[in-house]
Amino acid sequence: MNVQFVLNPPKNIKDVIYTGLKSFNMKHFPDQDVHSLACYVEDERGEFVGGLTGEIFSNTLFVEFLWIDESQRKSGVGSLLMARLETEAKAYGVTDLYLDTYTFQAPGFYAKLGFKEVGRYTGFPTAGVDKIFLQKNIV
């Protein structure tokens, strides 16, 4: 055996590990496709002001990224995006939404939308910051 530890490994090494894990995991999941999605907002001039990306798998939707332009924060754009996401997700049979956020980002925003904390990494990715895992049932 030759164990290697590599900082910033090449993409092919990461791909081999990911492909092997995914192959194992898929034996334990329903035989369904993963659908990627985006939901975004443009202002009246057609300027991009925010959006989110995610994936639907089976009855679940994971929000990967949510970003709102600094000038639009606290304007309701985030709530508008999440409401549209929830409506569209239900049409695809989604019953549960999942996401994560950091303590310096928007945990209060998600709590107001009905998300519940289900886990937390403390001091991650650095001291004084926590990563919070949230979910919401939308049935």
SEVO-782780 format. One record per atom (N, C-alpha, C, O): residue number from 1; residue in one letter; atom name; x, y, z. Coordinates in Angstrom, 1 decimal, decimal comma, always signed. Layout:
<rovos>
NUM;a;CA;X;Y;Z
...
</rovos>
This chain:
<rovos>
1;m;N;+0,8;-1,2;+0,0
1;m;CA;+0,0;+0,0;+0,0
1;m;C;+0,9;+1,2;+0,0
1;m;O;+1,9;+1,3;+0,7
2;n;N;+0,5;+2,2;-0,8
2;n;CA;+1,2;+3,5;-0,8
2;n;C;+0,2;+4,6;-0,6
2;n;O;-0,6;+5,0;-1,5
3;v;N;+0,1;+5,2;+0,6
3;v;CA;-0,9;+6,2;+1,0
3;v;C;-0,3;+7,6;+0,6
3;v;O;+0,8;+7,9;+1,0
4;q;N;-1,1;+8,3;-0,1
4;q;CA;-0,6;+9,7;-0,6
4;q;C;-1,5;+10,7;+0,1
4;q;O;-2,7;+10,6;+0,3
5;f;N;-0,8;+11,8;+0,5
5;f;CA;-1,5;+13,0;+1,0
5;f;C;-1,1;+14,2;+0,1
5;f;O;+0,1;+14,5;+0,0
6;v;N;-2,1;+14,8;-0,6
6;v;CA;-1,8;+15,8;-1,6
6;v;C;-2,6;+17,0;-1,4
6;v;O;-3,9;+16,9;-1,3
7;l;N;-2,0;+18,2;-1,3
7;l;CA;-2,7;+19,4;-1,2
7;l;C;-3,1;+19,8;-2,7
7;l;O;-2,2;+19,7;-3,6
8;n;N;-4,3;+20,3;-2,9
8;n;CA;-4,7;+20,8;-4,2
8;n;C;-4,5;+19,7;-5,3
8;n;O;-3,8;+19,9;-6,2
9;p;N;-5,1;+18,5;-5,0
9;p;CA;-5,0;+17,4;-5,9
9;p;C;-5,5;+17,7;-7,3
9;p;O;-6,4;+18,6;-7,5
10;p;N;-5,0;+17,0;-8,3
10;p;CA;-5,5;+17,2;-9,7
10;p;C;-6,9;+16,8;-9,8
10;p;O;-7,4;+15,9;-9,1
11;k;N;-7,6;+17,3;-10,8
11;k;CA;-9,0;+17,0;-11,0
11;k;C;-9,3;+15,6;-11,2
11;k;O;-10,3;+15,0;-10,7
12;n;N;-8,4;+14,9;-11,9
12;n;CA;-8,6;+13,4;-12,2
12;n;C;-8,7;+12,6;-10,9
12;n;O;-9,4;+11,6;-10,8
13;i;N;-7,9;+13,0;-9,9
13;i;CA;-7,9;+12,2;-8,6
13;i;C;-9,2;+12,5;-7,9
13;i;O;-9,9;+11,5;-7,4
14;k;N;-9,7;+13,7;-7,8
14;k;CA;-11,0;+14,0;-7,2
14;k;C;-12,1;+13,3;-8,0
14;k;O;-13,0;+12,9;-7,3
15;d;N;-12,0;+13,3;-9,3
15;d;CA;-13,1;+12,7;-10,1
15;d;C;-13,2;+11,2;-9,8
15;d;O;-14,3;+10,6;-9,7
16;v;N;-12,0;+10,5;-9,7
16;v;CA;-12,0;+9,0;-9,4
16;v;C;-12,7;+8,8;-8,0
16;v;O;-13,5;+7,9;-7,9
17;i;N;-12,4;+9,6;-7,0
17;i;CA;-13,0;+9,4;-5,7
17;i;C;-14,5;+9,7;-5,8
17;i;O;-15,3;+8,9;-5,2
18;y;N;-14,9;+10,8;-6,4
18;y;CA;-16,3;+11,1;-6,5
18;y;C;-17,1;+10,1;-7,3
18;y;O;-18,2;+9,7;-6,8
19;t;N;-16,5;+9,6;-8,4
19;t;CA;-17,2;+8,6;-9,2
19;t;C;-17,4;+7,3;-8,4
19;t;O;-18,5;+6,7;-8,5
20;g;N;-16,4;+6,9;-7,7
20;g;CA;-16,5;+5,7;-6,9
20;g;C;-17,5;+5,8;-5,8
20;g;O;-18,3;+4,9;-5,6
21;l;N;-17,5;+6,9;-5,1
21;l;CA;-18,5;+7,1;-4,0
21;l;C;-19,9;+7,2;-4,6
21;l;O;-20,9;+6,6;-4,1
22;k;N;-20,1;+7,9;-5,7
22;k;CA;-21,4;+8,0;-6,3
22;k;C;-21,9;+6,7;-6,8
22;k;O;-23,1;+6,4;-6,6
23;s;N;-21,1;+5,9;-7,3
23;s;CA;-21,4;+4,5;-7,8
23;s;C;-21,9;+3,7;-6,6
23;s;O;-23,0;+3,0;-6,7
24;f;N;-21,2;+3,7;-5,5
24;f;CA;-21,7;+3,0;-4,3
24;f;C;-23,0;+3,5;-3,8
24;f;O;-23,9;+2,8;-3,5
25;n;N;-23,1;+4,9;-3,7
25;n;CA;-24,3;+5,5;-3,1
25;n;C;-25,6;+5,2;-3,9
25;n;O;-26,6;+4,9;-3,4
26;m;N;-25,4;+5,2;-5,2
26;m;CA;-26,6;+5,1;-6,1
26;m;C;-27,2;+3,7;-6,0
26;m;O;-28,4;+3,5;-6,3
27;k;N;-26,5;+2,7;-5,4
27;k;CA;-27,1;+1,4;-5,2
27;k;C;-28,2;+1,5;-4,1
27;k;O;-29,0;+0,6;-3,9
28;h;N;-28,1;+2,5;-3,3
28;h;CA;-29,0;+2,7;-2,1
28;h;C;-30,1;+3,7;-2,3
28;h;O;-30,9;+3,9;-1,4
29;f;N;-30,1;+4,3;-3,5
29;f;CA;-31,1;+5,4;-3,8
29;f;C;-32,1;+4,9;-4,9
29;f;O;-31,8;+4,0;-5,6
30;p;N;-33,2;+5,6;-5,0
30;p;CA;-34,1;+5,2;-6,1
30;p;C;-33,5;+5,5;-7,4
30;p;O;-32,6;+6,4;-7,5
31;d;N;-33,9;+4,8;-8,4
31;d;CA;-33,3;+4,9;-9,8
31;d;C;-34,0;+6,1;-10,4
31;d;O;-34,9;+6,0;-11,3
32;q;N;-33,5;+7,3;-10,1
32;q;CA;-34,1;+8,5;-10,6
32;q;C;-33,0;+9,5;-11,0
32;q;O;-31,9;+9,4;-10,4
33;d;N;-33,3;+10,4;-11,9
33;d;CA;-32,3;+11,4;-12,3
33;d;C;-32,3;+12,5;-11,3
33;d;O;-33,2;+12,8;-10,6
34;v;N;-31,1;+13,2;-11,3
34;v;CA;-30,9;+14,4;-10,5
34;v;C;-31,1;+15,6;-11,5
34;v;O;-30,5;+15,6;-12,6
35;h;N;-32,0;+16,5;-11,2
35;h;CA;-32,2;+17,7;-12,1
35;h;C;-31,7;+18,9;-11,4
35;h;O;-32,0;+19,3;-10,3
36;s;N;-30,8;+19,6;-12,2
36;s;CA;-30,3;+20,8;-11,6
36;s;C;-31,2;+22,0;-12,0
36;s;O;-32,0;+21,8;-13,0
37;l;N;-31,2;+23,0;-11,2
37;l;CA;-32,1;+24,1;-11,5
37;l;C;-31,5;+25,5;-11,1
37;l;O;-30,5;+25,5;-10,4
38;a;N;-32,1;+26,5;-11,6
38;a;CA;-31,8;+27,9;-11,2
38;a;C;-33,1;+28,7;-11,2
38;a;O;-34,0;+28,4;-11,9
39;c;N;-33,1;+29,6;-10,3
39;c;CA;-34,3;+30,5;-10,1
39;c;C;-33,6;+31,9;-9,9
39;c;O;-32,8;+32,0;-9,0
40;y;N;-34,0;+32,8;-10,7
40;y;CA;-33,3;+34,1;-10,6
40;y;C;-34,2;+35,3;-10,9
40;y;O;-35,3;+35,1;-11,4
41;v;N;-33,8;+36,5;-10,5
41;v;CA;-34,6;+37,7;-10,6
41;v;C;-33,8;+38,7;-11,4
41;v;O;-32,6;+38,9;-11,2
42;e;N;-34,5;+39,4;-12,3
42;e;CA;-34,0;+40,5;-13,1
42;e;C;-34,9;+41,7;-12,7
42;e;O;-36,1;+41,6;-12,5
43;d;N;-34,2;+42,9;-12,7
43;d;CA;-35,0;+44,1;-12,4
43;d;C;-35,7;+44,6;-13,7
43;d;O;-35,6;+43,9;-14,7
44;e;N;-36,4;+45,7;-13,6
44;e;CA;-37,2;+46,2;-14,8
44;e;C;-36,3;+46,5;-16,0
44;e;O;-36,8;+46,6;-17,1
45;r;N;-35,0;+46,7;-15,7
45;r;CA;-34,1;+47,0;-16,8
45;r;C;-33,4;+45,7;-17,4
45;r;O;-32,6;+45,8;-18,3
46;g;N;-33,8;+44,6;-16,8
46;g;CA;-33,2;+43,3;-17,2
46;g;C;-31,9;+43,0;-16,6
46;g;O;-31,2;+42,1;-17,0
47;e;N;-31,6;+43,8;-15,5
47;e;CA;-30,3;+43,5;-14,8
47;e;C;-30,5;+42,4;-13,8
47;e;O;-31,5;+42,3;-13,1
48;f;N;-29,6;+41,5;-13,7
48;f;CA;-29,6;+40,4;-12,8
48;f;C;-29,4;+40,9;-11,4
48;f;O;-28,4;+41,6;-11,1
49;v;N;-30,3;+40,6;-10,5
49;v;CA;-30,2;+41,1;-9,1
49;v;C;-30,1;+40,0;-8,0
49;v;O;-29,9;+40,3;-6,9
50;g;N;-30,2;+38,7;-8,5
50;g;CA;-30,1;+37,6;-7,5
50;g;C;-30,6;+36,3;-8,1
50;g;O;-31,3;+36,3;-9,1
51;g;N;-30,2;+35,3;-7,4
51;g;CA;-30,7;+34,0;-7,9
51;g;C;-30,2;+32,9;-7,0
51;g;O;-29,4;+33,1;-6,0
52;l;N;-30,6;+31,7;-7,3
52;l;CA;-30,2;+30,5;-6,6
52;l;C;-30,1;+29,3;-7,5
52;l;O;-30,6;+29,3;-8,6
53;t;N;-29,3;+28,4;-7,1
53;t;CA;-29,1;+27,1;-7,8
53;t;C;-29,4;+26,0;-6,9
53;t;O;-29,4;+26,1;-5,7
54;g;N;-29,8;+24,8;-7,5
54;g;CA;-30,1;+23,7;-6,6
54;g;C;-30,2;+22,4;-7,5
54;g;O;-30,0;+22,4;-8,7
55;e;N;-30,6;+21,4;-6,8
55;e;CA;-30,8;+20,1;-7,4
55;e;C;-32,0;+19,4;-6,8
55;e;O;-32,3;+19,4;-5,6
56;i;N;-32,8;+18,8;-7,7
56;i;CA;-34,0;+18,0;-7,3
56;i;C;-33,6;+16,5;-7,5
56;i;O;-33,1;+16,1;-8,5
57;f;N;-33,8;+15,7;-6,4
57;f;CA;-33,6;+14,3;-6,5
57;f;C;-34,7;+13,6;-5,7
57;f;O;-34,9;+13,9;-4,5
58;s;N;-35,5;+12,8;-6,4
58;s;CA;-36,6;+12,2;-5,8
58;s;C;-37,6;+13,2;-5,3
58;s;O;-38,1;+14,1;-6,0
59;n;N;-37,8;+13,2;-4,0
59;n;CA;-38,8;+14,1;-3,4
59;n;C;-38,1;+15,3;-2,7
59;n;O;-38,7;+16,0;-1,9
60;t;N;-36,8;+15,5;-2,9
60;t;CA;-36,0;+16,5;-2,2
60;t;C;-35,4;+17,5;-3,1
60;t;O;-35,1;+17,2;-4,3
61;l;N;-35,2;+18,7;-2,6
61;l;CA;-34,5;+19,8;-3,3
61;l;C;-33,5;+20,4;-2,4
61;l;O;-33,8;+20,8;-1,3
62;f;N;-32,2;+20,4;-2,9
62;f;CA;-31,1;+21,0;-2,1
62;f;C;-30,8;+22,3;-2,8
62;f;O;-30,4;+22,3;-4,0
63;v;N;-30,8;+23,4;-2,0
63;v;CA;-30,4;+24,7;-2,5
63;v;C;-28,9;+24,8;-2,3
63;v;O;-28,4;+24,8;-1,2
64;e;N;-28,2;+24,8;-3,4
64;e;CA;-26,7;+24,9;-3,4
64;e;C;-26,3;+26,3;-3,0
64;e;O;-25,5;+26,5;-2,1
65;f;N;-26,7;+27,3;-3,8
65;f;CA;-26,2;+28,6;-3,6
65;f;C;-27,4;+29,6;-3,7
65;f;O;-28,3;+29,4;-4,6
66;l;N;-27,4;+30,6;-2,9
66;l;CA;-28,4;+31,7;-3,0
66;l;C;-27,6;+33,0;-2,8
66;l;O;-26,9;+33,2;-1,8
67;w;N;-27,8;+33,9;-3,8
67;w;CA;-27,1;+35,2;-3,8
67;w;C;-28,0;+36,3;-4,2
67;w;O;-28,7;+36,1;-5,2
68;i;N;-28,0;+37,4;-3,4
68;i;CA;-28,7;+38,6;-3,8
68;i;C;-27,7;+39,7;-3,8
68;i;O;-26,9;+39,9;-3,0
69;d;N;-27,9;+40,5;-4,9
69;d;CA;-27,0;+41,7;-5,0
69;d;C;-27,1;+42,6;-3,8
69;d;O;-28,2;+42,8;-3,2
70;e;N;-26,0;+43,1;-3,4
70;e;CA;-26,0;+44,0;-2,2
70;e;C;-27,1;+45,0;-2,2
70;e;O;-27,7;+45,3;-1,1
71;s;N;-27,3;+45,7;-3,3
71;s;CA;-28,3;+46,7;-3,4
71;s;C;-29,7;+46,3;-3,2
71;s;O;-30,6;+47,1;-3,0
72;q;N;-29,9;+45,0;-3,3
72;q;CA;-31,3;+44,4;-3,3
72;q;C;-31,6;+43,7;-2,0
72;q;O;-32,7;+43,2;-1,7
73;r;N;-30,6;+43,5;-1,1
73;r;CA;-30,8;+42,8;+0,2
73;r;C;-31,8;+43,6;+1,0
73;r;O;-31,8;+44,8;+1,1
74;k;N;-32,6;+42,8;+1,7
74;k;CA;-33,7;+43,3;+2,6
74;k;C;-34,8;+44,0;+1,7
74;k;O;-35,7;+44,8;+2,3
75;s;N;-34,9;+43,8;+0,4
75;s;CA;-35,9;+44,3;-0,4
75;s;C;-37,1;+43,3;-0,7
75;s;O;-38,1;+43,7;-1,3
76;g;N;-36,9;+42,1;-0,2
76;g;CA;-37,9;+41,1;-0,5
76;g;C;-37,5;+40,1;-1,6
76;g;O;-38,3;+39,2;-1,9
77;v;N;-36,4;+40,4;-2,3
77;v;CA;-36,0;+39,6;-3,5
77;v;C;-35,8;+38,1;-3,0
77;v;O;-36,2;+37,2;-3,7
78;g;N;-35,1;+38,0;-1,9
78;g;CA;-34,8;+36,6;-1,4
78;g;C;-36,1;+35,8;-1,1
78;g;O;-36,2;+34,7;-1,4
79;s;N;-37,0;+36,5;-0,4
79;s;CA;-38,3;+35,8;-0,1
79;s;C;-39,1;+35,5;-1,4
79;s;O;-39,7;+34,5;-1,5
80;l;N;-39,0;+36,4;-2,4
80;l;CA;-39,6;+36,2;-3,6
80;l;C;-39,1;+34,9;-4,3
80;l;O;-39,8;+34,1;-4,8
81;l;N;-37,7;+34,8;-4,3
81;l;CA;-37,1;+33,7;-4,9
81;l;C;-37,5;+32,4;-4,2
81;l;O;-37,8;+31,4;-4,9
82;m;N;-37,4;+32,4;-2,9
82;m;CA;-37,7;+31,2;-2,2
82;m;C;-39,2;+30,8;-2,3
82;m;O;-39,5;+29,6;-2,4
83;a;N;-40,1;+31,7;-2,4
83;a;CA;-41,5;+31,4;-2,6
83;a;C;-41,7;+30,8;-4,0
83;a;O;-42,5;+29,8;-4,1
84;r;N;-41,1;+31,3;-5,0
84;r;CA;-41,2;+30,8;-6,3
84;r;C;-40,6;+29,4;-6,4
84;r;O;-41,2;+28,4;-7,0
85;l;N;-39,5;+29,2;-5,7
85;l;CA;-38,8;+27,9;-5,7
85;l;C;-39,7;+26,8;-5,0
85;l;O;-39,9;+25,7;-5,5
86;e;N;-40,4;+27,2;-3,9
86;e;CA;-41,2;+26,3;-3,2
86;e;C;-42,4;+25,9;-4,1
86;e;O;-42,8;+24,7;-4,2
87;t;N;-43,0;+26,9;-4,8
87;t;CA;-44,2;+26,6;-5,7
87;t;C;-43,8;+25,7;-6,8
87;t;O;-44,4;+24,7;-7,1
88;e;N;-42,7;+26,0;-7,4
88;e;CA;-42,2;+25,1;-8,5
88;e;C;-41,8;+23,7;-8,1
88;e;O;-42,1;+22,8;-8,7
89;a;N;-41,2;+23,7;-6,9
89;a;CA;-40,7;+22,4;-6,4
89;a;C;-41,9;+21,4;-6,1
89;a;O;-41,8;+20,3;-6,4
90;k;N;-43,0;+22,0;-5,6
90;k;CA;-44,1;+21,1;-5,3
90;k;C;-44,7;+20,5;-6,6
90;k;O;-45,1;+19,4;-6,6
91;a;N;-44,6;+21,3;-7,7
91;a;CA;-45,1;+20,7;-9,0
91;a;C;-44,2;+19,5;-9,5
91;a;O;-44,7;+18,8;-10,3
92;y;N;-43,0;+19,4;-8,9
92;y;CA;-42,2;+18,3;-9,3
92;y;C;-42,2;+17,2;-8,2
92;y;O;-41,4;+16,3;-8,3
93;g;N;-43,1;+17,3;-7,3
93;g;CA;-43,3;+16,3;-6,3
93;g;C;-42,3;+16,4;-5,1
93;g;O;-42,2;+15,5;-4,3
94;v;N;-41,7;+17,5;-5,0
94;v;CA;-40,8;+17,8;-3,9
94;v;C;-41,6;+18,0;-2,6
94;v;O;-42,5;+18,7;-2,6
95;t;N;-41,1;+17,3;-1,5
95;t;CA;-41,8;+17,5;-0,2
95;t;C;-40,9;+18,1;+0,8
95;t;O;-41,3;+18,6;+1,8
96;d;N;-39,6;+18,2;+0,5
96;d;CA;-38,6;+18,7;+1,5
96;d;C;-37,5;+19,5;+0,8
96;d;O;-37,0;+19,1;-0,2
97;l;N;-37,2;+20,7;+1,4
97;l;CA;-36,1;+21,5;+1,0
97;l;C;-35,0;+21,5;+2,0
97;l;O;-35,2;+21,4;+3,2
98;y;N;-33,8;+21,5;+1,5
98;y;CA;-32,6;+21,4;+2,3
98;y;C;-31,6;+22,5;+1,9
98;y;O;-31,5;+22,8;+0,7
99;l;N;-30,8;+23,0;+2,8
99;l;CA;-29,8;+24,0;+2,5
99;l;C;-28,9;+24,1;+3,7
99;l;O;-29,2;+23,6;+4,8
100;d;N;-27,8;+24,8;+3,4
100;d;CA;-26,9;+25,2;+4,6
100;d;C;-26,5;+26,6;+4,4
100;d;O;-26,5;+27,2;+3,3
101;t;N;-26,1;+27,2;+5,5
101;t;CA;-25,7;+28,6;+5,6
101;t;C;-24,7;+28,8;+6,7
101;t;O;-24,5;+27,9;+7,5
102;y;N;-24,0;+29,9;+6,7
102;y;CA;-23,1;+30,2;+7,8
102;y;C;-23,7;+31,2;+8,8
102;y;O;-24,7;+31,9;+8,4
103;t;N;-23,2;+31,3;+10,0
103;t;CA;-23,7;+32,2;+11,0
103;t;C;-23,7;+33,6;+10,5
103;t;O;-24,5;+34,4;+11,0
104;f;N;-22,7;+34,0;+9,7
104;f;CA;-22,7;+35,4;+9,2
104;f;C;-23,5;+35,7;+8,0
104;f;O;-23,6;+36,8;+7,5
105;q;N;-24,2;+34,6;+7,5
105;q;CA;-25,0;+34,8;+6,3
105;q;C;-26,5;+35,1;+6,7
105;q;O;-26,8;+36,2;+7,1
106;a;N;-27,3;+34,1;+6,5
106;a;CA;-28,8;+34,4;+6,6
106;a;C;-29,6;+33,4;+7,4
106;a;O;-30,7;+33,0;+7,0
107;p;N;-29,1;+32,9;+8,6
107;p;CA;-29,9;+31,9;+9,3
107;p;C;-31,3;+32,5;+9,8
107;p;O;-32,2;+31,8;+9,8
108;g;N;-31,3;+33,8;+10,1
108;g;CA;-32,6;+34,4;+10,5
108;g;C;-33,6;+34,5;+9,4
108;g;O;-34,8;+34,3;+9,6
109;f;N;-33,1;+34,8;+8,2
109;f;CA;-33,9;+34,8;+7,0
109;f;C;-34,6;+33,5;+6,8
109;f;O;-35,8;+33,4;+6,5
110;y;N;-33,8;+32,4;+6,8
110;y;CA;-34,4;+31,1;+6,6
110;y;C;-35,3;+30,7;+7,7
110;y;O;-36,3;+30,0;+7,4
111;a;N;-35,0;+31,0;+8,9
111;a;CA;-35,9;+30,7;+10,0
111;a;C;-37,3;+31,4;+9,8
111;a;O;-38,3;+30,8;+10,1
112;k;N;-37,3;+32,6;+9,3
112;k;CA;-38,6;+33,3;+9,0
112;k;C;-39,4;+32,6;+7,9
112;k;O;-40,6;+32,7;+7,9
113;l;N;-38,7;+31,9;+7,1
113;l;CA;-39,3;+31,2;+6,0
113;l;C;-39,8;+29,8;+6,4
113;l;O;-40,4;+29,0;+5,6
114;g;N;-39,5;+29,4;+7,7
114;g;CA;-40,0;+28,1;+8,2
114;g;C;-39,0;+27,0;+8,2
114;g;O;-39,3;+25,9;+8,5
115;f;N;-37,7;+27,3;+7,9
115;f;CA;-36,7;+26,3;+7,9
115;f;C;-36,3;+26,0;+9,4
115;f;O;-36,3;+26,9;+10,2
116;k;N;-36,0;+24,8;+9,7
116;k;CA;-35,5;+24,4;+11,0
116;k;C;-34,1;+23,9;+11,0
116;k;O;-33,7;+23,2;+10,0
117;e;N;-33,3;+24,3;+12,0
117;e;CA;-32,0;+23,8;+12,1
117;e;C;-32,0;+22,3;+12,5
117;e;O;-32,6;+21,9;+13,4
118;v;N;-31,2;+21,5;+11,7
118;v;CA;-31,1;+20,1;+12,0
118;v;C;-29,7;+19,7;+12,3
118;v;O;-29,4;+18,5;+12,6
119;g;N;-28,7;+20,6;+12,2
119;g;CA;-27,3;+20,3;+12,5
119;g;C;-26,5;+21,5;+12,4
119;g;O;-26,9;+22,5;+11,8
120;r;N;-25,2;+21,4;+12,9
120;r;CA;-24,3;+22,5;+12,9
120;r;C;-22,9;+22,0;+13,1
120;r;O;-22,6;+21,2;+13,9
121;y;N;-22,0;+22,6;+12,3
121;y;CA;-20,6;+22,4;+12,5
121;y;C;-20,1;+23,7;+13,2
121;y;O;-20,4;+24,8;+12,7
122;t;N;-19,5;+23,6;+14,4
122;t;CA;-19,1;+24,8;+15,1
122;t;C;-17,6;+25,0;+14,7
122;t;O;-16,8;+24,1;+14,5
123;g;N;-17,3;+26,3;+14,6
123;g;CA;-15,9;+26,6;+14,3
123;g;C;-15,5;+26,2;+12,9
123;g;O;-14,3;+25,9;+12,6
124;f;N;-16,5;+26,2;+11,9
124;f;CA;-16,2;+25,8;+10,6
124;f;C;-16,7;+26,8;+9,6
124;f;O;-17,8;+27,2;+9,6
125;p;N;-15,9;+27,2;+8,7
125;p;CA;-14,6;+26,7;+8,3
125;p;C;-13,4;+27,4;+9,1
125;p;O;-12,2;+27,2;+8,8
126;t;N;-13,8;+28,3;+10,0
126;t;CA;-12,8;+29,0;+10,8
126;t;C;-13,4;+29,3;+12,2
126;t;O;-14,6;+29,2;+12,4
127;a;N;-12,5;+29,6;+13,1
127;a;CA;-13,0;+29,9;+14,5
127;a;C;-13,9;+31,1;+14,5
127;a;O;-13,7;+32,1;+13,7
128;g;N;-15,0;+30,9;+15,2
128;g;CA;-16,0;+32,0;+15,3
128;g;C;-17,1;+32,0;+14,3
128;g;O;-18,0;+32,8;+14,3
129;v;N;-17,0;+31,0;+13,4
129;v;CA;-18,1;+30,8;+12,3
129;v;C;-18,6;+29,4;+12,4
129;v;O;-17,9;+28,4;+12,6
130;d;N;-19,9;+29,3;+12,4
130;d;CA;-20,6;+27,9;+12,3
130;d;C;-21,2;+27,8;+11,0
130;d;O;-21,7;+28,7;+10,4
131;k;N;-21,3;+26,5;+10,5
131;k;CA;-22,0;+26,1;+9,3
131;k;C;-23,3;+25,5;+9,8
131;k;O;-23,2;+24,5;+10,6
132;i;N;-24,5;+26,0;+9,4
132;i;CA;-25,8;+25,5;+9,9
132;i;C;-26,5;+24,8;+8,8
132;i;O;-26,6;+25,3;+7,7
133;f;N;-27,1;+23,6;+9,1
133;f;CA;-27,8;+22,8;+8,2
133;f;C;-29,3;+23,0;+8,5
133;f;O;-29,7;+22,8;+9,6
134;l;N;-30,1;+23,2;+7,5
134;l;CA;-31,5;+23,6;+7,6
134;l;C;-32,4;+22,7;+6,7
134;l;O;-31,9;+22,3;+5,6
135;q;N;-33,6;+22,5;+7,1
135;q;CA;-34,6;+21,8;+6,2
135;q;C;-36,0;+22,3;+6,5
135;q;O;-36,3;+22,9;+7,5
136;k;N;-36,8;+22,1;+5,5
136;k;CA;-38,2;+22,5;+5,6
136;k;C;-39,1;+21,6;+4,8
136;k;O;-38,8;+21,2;+3,7
137;n;N;-40,2;+21,1;+5,5
137;n;CA;-41,1;+20,3;+4,8
137;n;C;-42,1;+21,2;+4,1
137;n;O;-42,6;+22,2;+4,8
138;i;N;-42,5;+21,0;+2,9
138;i;CA;-43,3;+21,9;+2,1
138;i;C;-44,7;+21,3;+1,7
138;i;O;-45,4;+21,8;+0,8
139;v;N;-45,0;+20,2;+2,3
139;v;CA;-46,3;+19,5;+2,0
139;v;C;-47,4;+20,2;+2,8
139;v;O;-48,6;+19,8;+2,6
</rovos>
